[in-house]
Amino acid sequence: MRFRGMSVIGAQLLLAALLVTPAKADNVEIVEASARQSGSTWTFSVTLKHGDTGWDHYADLWQVFTPDGELLGERVLLHPHVEEQPFTRSLSGVEIPDGIDEVVIRARDSVHGVADQEYRLVLPR
């Protein structure tokens, strides 16, 4: 007996392999971001969404840049957030150069690297 060119046993093995394959996570997504000034520095709160599967694939970093690409700060994420999605983490003490009214936030995961998404945030002044 054949299932589209495959034996029944072959089809059963394929189905079993698909059922035990872990879910794949897509690129990390920046859902929301905010900033507040405190004296001469800023605190950023960034909400990420990612299908973290564990230590082998998780959102591991977000960064704040000037529109020209100068890195202003980064928040390293030290562990997966499998059961906490989306999740928000903050970074304090970020110095913003004079004349910068907007920043660009980028995020990374441990498999795909830096996502294509750029989240632009106008700084509340």
C-alpha positions as CSV (number, residue, x, y, z in Angstrom):
1,M,0.0,0.0,0.0
2,R,1.4,3.4,-1.0
3,F,0.6,7.0,0.3
4,R,1.4,9.4,-2.6
5,G,4.5,7.4,-3.6
6,M,5.4,6.4,-0.1
7,S,4.9,3.2,1.8
8,V,2.6,3.2,4.8
9,I,5.5,2.7,7.1
10,G,7.4,5.6,5.4
11,A,4.3,7.8,5.8
12,Q,4.0,6.8,9.5
13,L,7.7,7.6,10.1
14,L,7.3,11.0,8.4
15,L,4.2,11.8,10.5
16,A,6.0,10.7,13.7
17,A,9.0,12.9,12.9
18,L,6.7,15.9,12.3
19,L,4.9,15.4,15.6
20,V,8.1,15.3,17.7
21,T,9.8,18.2,15.9
22,P,9.9,21.2,18.3
23,A,8.1,24.4,17.3
24,K,10.2,26.8,15.3
25,A,10.5,30.4,16.5
26,D,10.4,33.2,14.0
27,N,12.5,36.4,14.2
28,V,12.1,38.4,17.3
29,E,9.5,41.2,17.1
30,I,9.5,44.5,19.0
31,V,5.9,45.0,20.1
32,E,6.3,48.2,22.0
33,A,8.9,50.6,23.3
34,S,8.9,53.7,25.5
35,A,11.5,56.1,26.9
36,R,11.6,58.5,29.8
37,Q,14.2,61.0,30.8
38,S,15.6,61.2,34.2
39,G,18.1,64.0,34.6
40,S,20.7,63.7,31.8
41,T,20.0,60.0,31.0
42,W,17.1,58.0,29.6
43,T,15.4,54.7,30.6
44,F,14.1,52.6,27.8
45,S,11.4,49.8,28.2
46,V,11.1,47.4,25.3
47,T,8.5,44.7,24.8
48,L,9.6,41.8,22.7
49,K,7.7,38.8,21.3
50,H,9.5,35.7,20.2
51,G,8.7,32.0,20.2
52,D,11.5,31.1,22.6
53,T,12.0,27.4,22.6
54,G,14.7,27.2,25.3
55,W,18.4,27.8,25.5
56,D,18.9,26.8,21.9
57,H,16.7,29.6,20.4
58,Y,15.6,32.7,22.3
59,A,15.5,36.5,22.1
60,D,18.9,37.5,23.5
61,L,19.4,41.2,22.9
62,W,17.9,44.6,22.1
63,Q,19.8,47.8,21.2
64,V,19.2,51.5,21.0
65,F,20.8,53.5,18.1
66,T,20.8,57.0,16.8
67,P,19.1,57.4,13.4
68,D,22.6,57.5,11.9
69,G,23.5,54.1,13.4
70,E,25.5,55.0,16.5
71,L,25.0,52.5,19.3
72,L,23.7,54.2,22.5
73,G,23.0,51.2,24.6
74,E,22.0,47.6,24.7
75,R,20.2,45.2,26.9
76,V,21.5,41.6,26.9
77,L,18.8,39.0,27.8
78,L,20.5,36.3,29.7
79,H,17.9,33.5,29.5
80,P,14.9,32.3,27.5
81,H,11.4,33.6,28.2
82,V,9.5,30.5,27.1
83,E,6.5,30.9,29.4
84,E,6.6,34.8,29.4
85,Q,5.5,36.2,26.1
86,P,5.5,39.0,25.2
87,F,7.9,40.3,27.8
88,T,9.3,43.7,28.7
89,R,12.8,44.6,30.0
90,S,14.3,48.0,30.7
91,L,17.6,49.7,30.3
92,S,18.6,52.8,32.4
93,G,21.4,55.3,32.1
94,V,21.4,55.7,28.3
95,E,22.9,59.0,27.2
96,I,21.3,60.7,24.2
97,P,23.4,63.2,22.3
98,D,22.0,66.7,21.9
99,G,19.9,67.2,18.8
100,I,18.6,63.5,18.7
101,D,14.8,63.5,18.9
102,E,14.3,59.9,17.7
103,V,16.1,56.6,18.3
104,V,16.0,53.2,16.5
105,I,15.6,50.0,18.4
106,R,16.7,46.7,17.0
107,A,16.4,43.2,18.5
108,R,18.2,39.9,18.0
109,D,17.6,36.2,18.7
110,S,20.2,33.5,19.1
111,V,19.4,31.7,15.8
112,H,18.4,34.3,13.2
113,G,20.6,37.1,14.5
114,V,19.4,40.7,14.3
115,A,15.8,41.0,13.0
116,D,15.0,43.2,9.9
117,Q,12.5,45.2,12.0
118,E,13.5,48.7,13.1
119,Y,11.4,50.2,15.8
120,R,11.6,54.0,15.6
121,L,10.8,55.9,18.8
122,V,10.3,59.6,19.0
123,L,11.7,60.8,22.4
124,P,9.2,62.6,24.6
125,R,10.7,66.0,25.5
